[in-house]
Amino acid sequence: MKAKLLLFLCLLLPSLLFAQQKAPVKKAPAATVKFNAKQRPRNLSDEQLLDQVQRQTFRYFWDFGHPVSGMARERSNVAYEYGNEVVTTGGTGFGIMAIIVAADRKWITREQAATRILKIVKFLEKSDSFHGVFPHWLNGATGKTIRFSQKDDGADLVETSFLFEGLICARQYFTQETQTERDVRNHILWMWENVEWNWHTQGGQNVLYWHWSPNNGWSMNHQIHGWNECLITYVLAASSPKYAIDKKVYDQGWATGDYFKNGKEFYKTKLPLGFDYGGPLFFSHYSFMGLDPRGLKDQYADYMQQNQAHTRINYAYCVDNPKKYKGYGPNNWGLTASDSYKGYAAHSPSEDLGVISPTAALSAMPYAPQESMAALKHFYNDLGDNIWSEYGFVDGFSEQHNWYAKSHLAIDQGPIVVMIENHRSGLLWKLFMSSPDVQRGLTKLGFESPQLKK
């Protein structure tokens, strides 16, 4: 199956619908934390600049979170079909991780962070789920499923894995014996234990299926094969306390994709796994917001090497700039799925429309810190008049087409905060990898890591 088909099923169609209308979503009530919306101080040190970008981007989840549920809105521009109630399951997981960063850096208090996350968790407990698995989208006021596509009106296992990537980090972070923090831990545990990961083997097959619907059953029939953003789904499915999958599901399902193994060289860099030229960069971000790739190995790859190679190839392609797009270069790079002047697109070296997505280079900070920092400085200092906003950088831009997005997406803003933090302190990596359940799941699947207890 081609990469573009996978992305179409998972991301492209609904986001194209959203991108057609650029009206802003009605904002949530005034935030607890006050910021100057478009303030862009100059002459910052590297650490100050990282602080500034992380903190401003965090506002997407804090100030702009849904006022009823606290969950992350899908995007900052309205869906003409659904209005402004659409919240996203996976984006909320990323937002929870961003809230933890904000608490740890004291942009908000620990109690404020715990209270917001408890609000989200209690809302989720009362929302639609299917065998413990949540849909891609919910109505942020009612908790009812909002259909993602015609038959995608039920469980979405991959989005649920992104959600629990964040919730597991929260459970490991909020360890104090206050009532709020105890409630956070307990409510997350109850939800986590009830996710029936093995239900998504569709009757005991050795592969996970992405979707199940009470109305359409398994009719989408979308098996989850690698290599892409879904490694976290298999890891969490193996880590489940009650509904875990066996290692053979990982080996015979995930690791047997047509585009799993690669081994070829691109721009003098060998790529162990995935599509030629690596595909969009979010493949090396979403699973690794919690999974620590440093020293993480199994029989198939060294995952730090995989992610570094993916990043280097994407960077080298932009520097080479074979299509001669305006602006591309050593300080202006990064191709991943985002909005574009044509709507939503899965930008990569194989699908290059001349659009740079800030989240691509910024979320690659752990893999290419010098190159990512050069891009960050250029985005902020040189292009900021066009791409800096109250929620950090906009979703994409094209100097070639003189186009600058006005939109932000939860799944693009979240990795900026989290992956910069993992580069700076390793905070989310330490939290996620400290979970006894995650340790057990990784060991079961045959992983090695310095963070795995012997």
Phi and psi in degrees as a GROMACS rama.xvg file:
@    title "Ramachandran Plot"
@    xaxis  label "Phi"
@    yaxis  label "Psi"
@TYPE xy
-74.1512  153.936  LYS-2
-59.5404  -39.9987  ALA-3
-65.6492  -31.4972  LYS-4
-68.3078  -44.0128  LEU-5
-57.0496  -47.3374  LEU-6
-68.9573  -33.4601  LEU-7
-61.1065  -45.7852  PHE-8
-65.3838  -35.9891  LEU-9
-91.4531  -35.7382  CYS-10
-131.723  -41.0425  LEU-11
-70.7953  -51.2368  LEU-12
-58.103  -54.4298  LEU-13
-66.6364  -33.3836  PRO-14
-71.0514  -29.9923  SER-15
-61.7649  -39.6281  LEU-16
-62.2837  -42.1738  LEU-17
-65.4364  -38.8948  PHE-18
-70.2922  -9.96569  ALA-19
-72.6783  -20.777  GLN-20
-128.756  130.85  GLN-21
-108.619  19.8778  LYS-22
-68.6339  139.926  ALA-23
-73.0652  147.67  PRO-24
-71.9255  144.838  VAL-25
-60.5383  130.671  LYS-26
-78.2028  155.972  LYS-27
-70.591  167.588  ALA-28
-56.9883  164.865  PRO-29
-50.8081  138.219  ALA-30
-78.0672  158.759  ALA-31
-69.847  -37.4079  THR-32
-97.3703  128.916  VAL-33
-100.676  133.891  LYS-34
-132.01  153.03  PHE-35
-81.1606  113.995  ASN-36
-52.8781  -45.6642  ALA-37
-116.406  19.4302  LYS-38
-60.4413  133.699  GLN-39
-137.872  76.3179  ARG-40
-59.0972  144.965  PRO-41
-104.738  173.103  ARG-42
56.5329  41.5004  ASN-43
-85.812  148.524  LEU-44
-69.2446  168.333  SER-45
-58.9753  -43.7039  ASP-46
-65.9963  -40.2682  GLU-47
-64.1368  -38.1979  GLN-48
-67.9874  -41.8711  LEU-49
-60.7879  -43.7323  LEU-50
-56.7747  -48.3604  ASP-51
-59.9796  -45.0664  GLN-52
-71.4603  -44.5104  VAL-53
-61.4393  -45.3864  GLN-54
-67.1796  -42.0477  ARG-55
-67.5027  -38.8064  GLN-56
-68.5425  -36.3536  THR-57
-55.6736  -28.3391  PHE-58
-59.8506  -26.6214  ARG-59
-56.2611  -39.8789  TYR-60
-88.4222  -25.9856  PHE-61
-90.4383  -60.3978  TRP-62
-72.2565  -33.8447  ASP-63
-101.2  1.59873  PHE-64
-59.7034  152.266  GLY-65
-61.4293  132.262  HIS-66
-66.7708  -25.1674  PRO-67
-88.4157  -52.3061  VAL-68
-90.5849  -24.2821  SER-69
78.5454  -4.88539  GLY-70
-73.5568  166.276  MET-71
-79.0254  131.868  ALA-72
-71.1408  148.376  ARG-73
-55.4186  -47.3502  GLU-74
-158.495  170.378  ARG-75
-89.6591  -6.3029  SER-76
-111.947  148.438  ASN-77
-73.667  140.999  VAL-78
-79.0867  123.864  ALA-79
-62.0757  -24.4345  TYR-80
-88.7475  -33.1978  GLU-81
-112.745  -7.72223  TYR-82
74.9459  -154.199  GLY-83
-108.069  23.7076  ASN-84
-97.5269  -0.70415  GLU-85
-74.7705  118.949  VAL-86
-116.114  154.297  VAL-87
-114.94  134.48  THR-88
-68.1315  -54.3948  THR-89
-65.1588  -42.6895  GLY-90
-60.6344  -31.0894  GLY-91
-68.4873  -38.016  THR-92
-59.5304  -42.2557  GLY-93
-65.2072  -39.1674  PHE-94
-64.9879  -38.0078  GLY-95
-59.8912  -40.8212  ILE-96
-66.1368  -37.1438  MET-97
-65.7965  -36.771  ALA-98
-65.7884  -37.6496  ILE-99
-61.8395  -43.1894  ILE-100
-58.3238  -45.3304  VAL-101
-62.048  -39.4807  ALA-102
-67.6999  -41.7263  ALA-103
-67.677  -31.2994  ASP-104
-92.5491  3.28821  ARG-105
65.3762  32.2371  LYS-106
-79.1611  -26.066  TRP-107
-133.216  167.711  ILE-108
-81.0623  159.123  THR-109
-59.9564  -39.5221  ARG-110
-65.4825  -40.0711  GLU-111
-61.2604  -43.3649  GLN-112
-63.4011  -47.1018  ALA-113
-62.9147  -39.6938  ALA-114
-64.5149  -43.0609  THR-115
-64.6082  -44.0754  ARG-116
-67.1151  -37.3178  ILE-117
-63.0809  -37.9433  LEU-118
-59.8703  -45.3312  LYS-119
-62.3883  -46.0812  ILE-120
-65.3982  -42.9818  VAL-121
-65.7708  -34.4784  LYS-122
-65.7703  -44.2013  PHE-123
-62.3965  -37.2788  LEU-124
-60.5134  -29.5287  GLU-125
-97.4064  -2.53114  LYS-126
-87.8111  169.09  SER-127
-61.1006  132.664  ASP-128
-149.263  164.311  SER-129
-136.107  107.887  PHE-130
56.1855  35.7799  HIS-131
81.991  -3.15241  GLY-132
-100.329  134.917  VAL-133
-91.8012  155.163  PHE-134
-74.6694  166.945  PRO-135
-62.0032  -46.7305  HIS-136
-121.02  144.953  TRP-137
-127.009  158.223  LEU-138
-77.9281  119.328  ASN-139
-68.9613  -12.242  GLY-140
-97.5691  -33.9557  ALA-141
-111.069  -20.8921  THR-142
80.4117  8.19089  GLY-143
-84.6608  148.934  LYS-144
-62.1238  135.124  THR-145
-107.675  123.393  ILE-146
-61.4885  132.383  ARG-147
-85.6102  -37.3165  PHE-148
-152.281  -178.027  SER-149
-54.5121  -42.9102  GLN-150
-108.055  -1.0885  LYS-151
-93.4041  76.023  ASP-152
-127.106  29.6519  ASP-153
-144.98  -136.124  GLY-154
-72.8506  136.342  ALA-155
-123.537  104.266  ASP-156
-69.5348  -34.1699  LEU-157
-71.7961  -46.6036  VAL-158
-60.1655  -38.5977  GLU-159
-63.0003  -36.4423  THR-160
-67.4317  -37.1906  SER-161
-64.7502  -39.1243  PHE-162
-61.0474  -47.9865  LEU-163
-75.6949  -20.6753  PHE-164
-57.6376  -43.4312  GLU-165
-73.4567  -42.4327  GLY-166
-65.1542  -37.0191  LEU-167
-65.2285  -40.297  ILE-168
-59.78  -41.464  CYS-169
-64.4824  -40.2855  ALA-170
-65.1652  -33.7197  ARG-171
-78.7815  -23.8175  GLN-172
-84.4453  -43.5836  TYR-173
-90.0505  80.1004  PHE-174
-105.982  0.568097  THR-175
-74.3587  159.107  GLN-176
-94.305  47.9402  GLU-177
-93.6695  160.042  THR-178
-61.6361  -40.9104  GLN-179
-64.0835  -46.1012  THR-180
-69.3051  -36.0732  GLU-181
-61.2571  -42.6443  ARG-182
-64.0795  -40.5764  ASP-183
-57.8262  -50.7168  VAL-184
-60.4971  -46.4942  ARG-185
-67.766  -44.6484  ASN-186
-66.7356  -38.3309  HIS-187
-63.7484  -43.0908  ILE-188
-59.5054  -44.3293  LEU-189
-61.3602  -42.9614  TRP-190
-68.1046  -43.9439  MET-191
-59.1714  -43.7938  TRP-192
-68.1022  -19.5851  GLU-193
-96.7526  -0.0658907  ASN-194
-77.3895  118.14  VAL-195
-90.0364  76.0176  GLU-196
-58.1287  -41.3197  TRP-197
-72.0957  -15.8971  ASN-198
-58.3872  -32.8262  TRP-199
-81.6806  13.3391  HIS-200
-89.6936  4.49977  THR-201
49.9727  59.7794  GLN-202
87.6494  22.9041  GLY-203
94.6769  19.5425  GLY-204
-73.5721  159.55  GLN-205
-91.8265  54.5134  ASN-206
-164.4  149.439  VAL-207
-91.9654  144.563  LEU-208
-106.755  141.433  TYR-209
-69.6955  -42.8834  TRP-210
-126.375  147.267  HIS-211
-143.343  142.497  TRP-212
-132.444  137.76  SER-213
-66.2425  -21.0002  PRO-214
-95.1771  -30.6609  ASN-215
-120.927  1.79315  ASN-216
57.8626  -133.07  GLY-217
-96.1715  20.5526  TRP-218
-63.808  -23.2724  SER-219
-69.2607  -31.9647  MET-220
55.2037  41.7385  ASN-221
-101.874  98.7773  HIS-222
-72.4527  146.905  GLN-223
-99.1081  100.717  ILE-224
-111.569  154.95  HIS-225
-92.8208  169.758  GLY-226
-104.32  133.059  TRP-227
-164.454  -148.813  ASN-228
-84.0743  3.29676  GLU-229
-100.296  11.2708  CYS-230
-54.9307  -39.4956  LEU-231
-59.2338  -30.9227  ILE-232
-64.9488  -44.5879  THR-233
-69.3953  -38.1791  TYR-234
-62.9965  -46.4057  VAL-235
-68.845  -35.5099  LEU-236
-63.0173  -34.2224  ALA-237
-76.7319  -20.074  ALA-238
-91.5005  -9.41181  SER-239
-58.5821  135.679  SER-240
-68.905  -28.2544  PRO-241
-123.183  -24.8039  LYS-242
-130.505  48.0238  TYR-243
-80.1164  153.675  ALA-244
-91.9167  162.032  ILE-245
-88.4737  163.71  ASP-246
-59.7661  -32.3489  LYS-247
-65.0288  -23.7836  LYS-248
-68.6944  -37.932  VAL-249
-67.0464  -48.6602  TYR-250
-69.7405  -40.2805  ASP-251
-94.876  -12.4739  GLN-252
-104.64  -71.9229  GLY-253
-60.4969  -47.3967  TRP-254
-86.1409  9.49186  ALA-255
-115.35  17.0728  THR-256
-64.6593  152.089  GLY-257
-60.0983  -25.1324  ASP-258
-119.281  34.716  TYR-259
-80.858  -62.9633  PHE-260
-88.2383  142.545  LYS-261
-123.81  -84.6957  ASN-262
86.9145  -0.810704  GLY-263
-88.8301  167.369  LYS-264
-104.458  138.63  GLU-265
-133.9  126.069  PHE-266
51.9404  43.1709  TYR-267
64.8831  19.099  LYS-268
-120.702  125.024  THR-269
-78.3468  130.297  LYS-270
-106.696  110.654  LEU-271
-63.8327  -45.2174  PRO-272
-129.541  156.545  LEU-273
99.6239  -172.936  GLY-274
-69.6192  157.42  PHE-275
-55.0284  135.048  ASP-276
68.5205  2.7577  TYR-277
95.0349  -21.5136  GLY-278
77.6462  -174.123  GLY-279
-63.3762  149.307  PRO-280
-69.8538  -15.1539  LEU-281
-65.0971  -17.0918  PHE-282
-57.0644  -32.9385  PHE-283
-97.0948  7.78604  SER-284
-110.151  -55.6986  HIS-285
-58.988  -48.7388  TYR-286
-69.5125  -26.9601  SER-287
-99.8571  15.7077  PHE-288
-71.6763  -32.4402  MET-289
-107.551  -47.1737  GLY-290
-64.2877  124.339  LEU-291
-85.0301  111.872  ASP-292
-76.0445  -11.4048  PRO-293
-67.9164  108.643  ARG-294
76.8743  8.5799  GLY-295
-83.5745  117.771  LEU-296
-139.432  151.211  LYS-297
-142.384  -164.968  ASP-298
-67.2221  -11.8875  GLN-299
-102.314  -30.2624  TYR-300
-167.407  161.371  ALA-301
-97.1046  117.046  ASP-302
-79.2655  -22.2509  TYR-303
-69.7852  -42.5771  MET-304
-62.216  -41.6502  GLN-305
-59.3808  -48.2891  GLN-306
-71.6538  -35.5347  ASN-307
-66.1774  -41.8449  GLN-308
-63.8579  -45.2214  ALA-309
-55.7574  -45.6369  HIS-310
-66.9982  -44.8886  THR-311
-61.0357  -39.7614  ARG-312
-66.5668  -43.2515  ILE-313
-62.1252  -43.5917  ASN-314
-63.1808  -48.6134  TYR-315
-62.7161  -36.1987  ALA-316
-62.3932  -45.2807  TYR-317
-66.0745  -36.4701  CYS-318
-68.4956  -41.9051  VAL-319
-64.7406  -40.7896  ASP-320
50.1929  62.0492  ASN-321
-63.1339  -22.9896  PRO-322
-92.4197  0.787863  LYS-323
59.42  42.3717  LYS-324
-74.5733  142.584  TYR-325
-62.784  133.954  LYS-326
96.0717  -26.9664  GLY-327
-60.4619  142.766  TYR-328
169.299  -171.966  GLY-329
-59.9699  -24.5646  PRO-330
-110.878  11.8209  ASN-331
-146.326  84.6154  ASN-332
-145.363  168.983  TRP-333
121.023  106.086  GLY-334
-116.059  122.336  LEU-335
-156.468  175.09  THR-336
-65.8596  129.626  ALA-337
-168.777  178.131  SER-338
-64.7917  153.989  ASP-339
-146.336  178.507  SER-340
-68.6413  -12.1029  TYR-341
-102.163  6.24878  LYS-342
108.922  -152.698  GLY-343
-86.4003  139.802  TYR-344
-148.509  149.837  ALA-345
-92.2833  77.4712  ALA-346
-65.2503  136.273  HIS-347
-163.852  172.975  SER-348
-57.1982  -25.0766  PRO-349
-89.413  -9.16228  SER-350
-143.139  71.8273  GLU-351
-104.138  112.466  ASP-352
-103.927  8.56267  LEU-353
83.8835  18.1835  GLY-354
-109.758  123.884  VAL-355
-94.6135  133.288  ILE-356
-109.855  111.283  SER-357
-51.3637  -36.4654  PRO-358
-59.8616  -25.8023  THR-359
-64.1031  -55.4036  ALA-360
-72.772  -38.6501  ALA-361
-69.2444  -38.8346  LEU-362
-77.2522  -7.56419  SER-363
-90.5415  8.3975  ALA-364
-51.4273  -39.7156  MET-365
-68.2113  -19.4874  PRO-366
-99.1392  -30.8809  TYR-367
-143.27  67.6042  ALA-368
-59.1075  -39.6276  PRO-369
-68.6858  -45.3683  GLN-370
-67.3348  -37.4334  GLU-371
-68.4144  -38.8073  SER-372
-68.0033  -37.0731  MET-373
-62.5895  -41.347  ALA-374
-65.7272  -42.8257  ALA-375
-59.1587  -45.2371  LEU-376
-64.0735  -40.0193  LYS-377
-67.2046  -45.5346  HIS-378
-58.0101  -43.3454  PHE-379
-79.8792  -50.4819  TYR-380
-79.852  -39.9968  ASN-381
-98.3116  -36.9648  ASP-382
-106.795  2.33911  LEU-383
-58.2156  -31.8644  GLY-384
-59.6249  -27.6752  ASP-385
-101.411  -24.9201  ASN-386
-124.949  -1.90474  ILE-387
-93.31  139.391  TRP-388
-147.259  -174.584  SER-389
-66.1368  -19.3606  GLU-390
-113.647  29.1311  TYR-391
89.3752  -149.056  GLY-392
-78.2201  147.048  PHE-393
-69.5728  172.745  VAL-394
-73.0131  -28.7478  ASP-395
-169.28  165.946  GLY-396
-158.081  156.313  PHE-397
-137.875  108.292  SER-398
-68.0051  -31.3329  GLU-399
-58.184  -39.8835  GLN-400
-106.338  9.42579  HIS-401
50.0315  45.4954  ASN-402
-120.853  132.769  TRP-403
-135.119  119.71  TYR-404
-60.8037  152.536  ALA-405
-105.527  -3.27984  LYS-406
-99.7655  162.101  SER-407
-134.898  145.035  HIS-408
-120.744  139.236  LEU-409
-57.0294  -42.3812  ALA-410
-72.5522  -10.7151  ILE-411
-100.476  -35.063  ASP-412
-71.8473  -40.8524  GLN-413
-57.5521  -49.6231  GLY-414
-61.0176  -27.0262  PRO-415
-61.496  -49.4244  ILE-416
-63.9676  -47.4559  VAL-417
-73.4247  -45.4698  VAL-418
-74.0503  -31.4771  MET-419
-63.1009  -40.7353  ILE-420
-65.8973  -40.269  GLU-421
-62.231  -35.8391  ASN-422
-64.4987  -41.2128  HIS-423
-77.3031  -44.5834  ARG-424
-132.601  -14.211  SER-425
71.0055  17.0582  GLY-426
-56.0061  -54.6761  LEU-427
-70.1321  -33.8745  LEU-428
-60.3353  -46.241  TRP-429
-62.4752  -42.6268  LYS-430
-64.9776  -52.1091  LEU-431
-63.3968  -44.8898  PHE-432
-71.2747  -15.3441  MET-433
-80.8407  -10.2284  SER-434
-66.9559  125.023  SER-435
-58.0443  -35.262  PRO-436
-65.5667  -44.1843  ASP-437
-63.9009  -41.1465  VAL-438
-59.1752  -42.9679  GLN-439
-65.8629  -42.2159  ARG-440
-64.4852  -44.3074  GLY-441
-63.4541  -41.8455  LEU-442
-62.811  -42.3064  THR-443
-59.294  -38.6921  LYS-444
-81.838  -3.47889  LEU-445
90.7288  20.8669  GLY-446
-80.9011  150.647  PHE-447
-112.878  145.907  GLU-448
-164.586  142.697  SER-449
-59.8641  -20.3036  PRO-450
-90.0115  -2.84942  GLN-451
-84.2934  126.121  LEU-452
-74.646  135.634  LYS-453
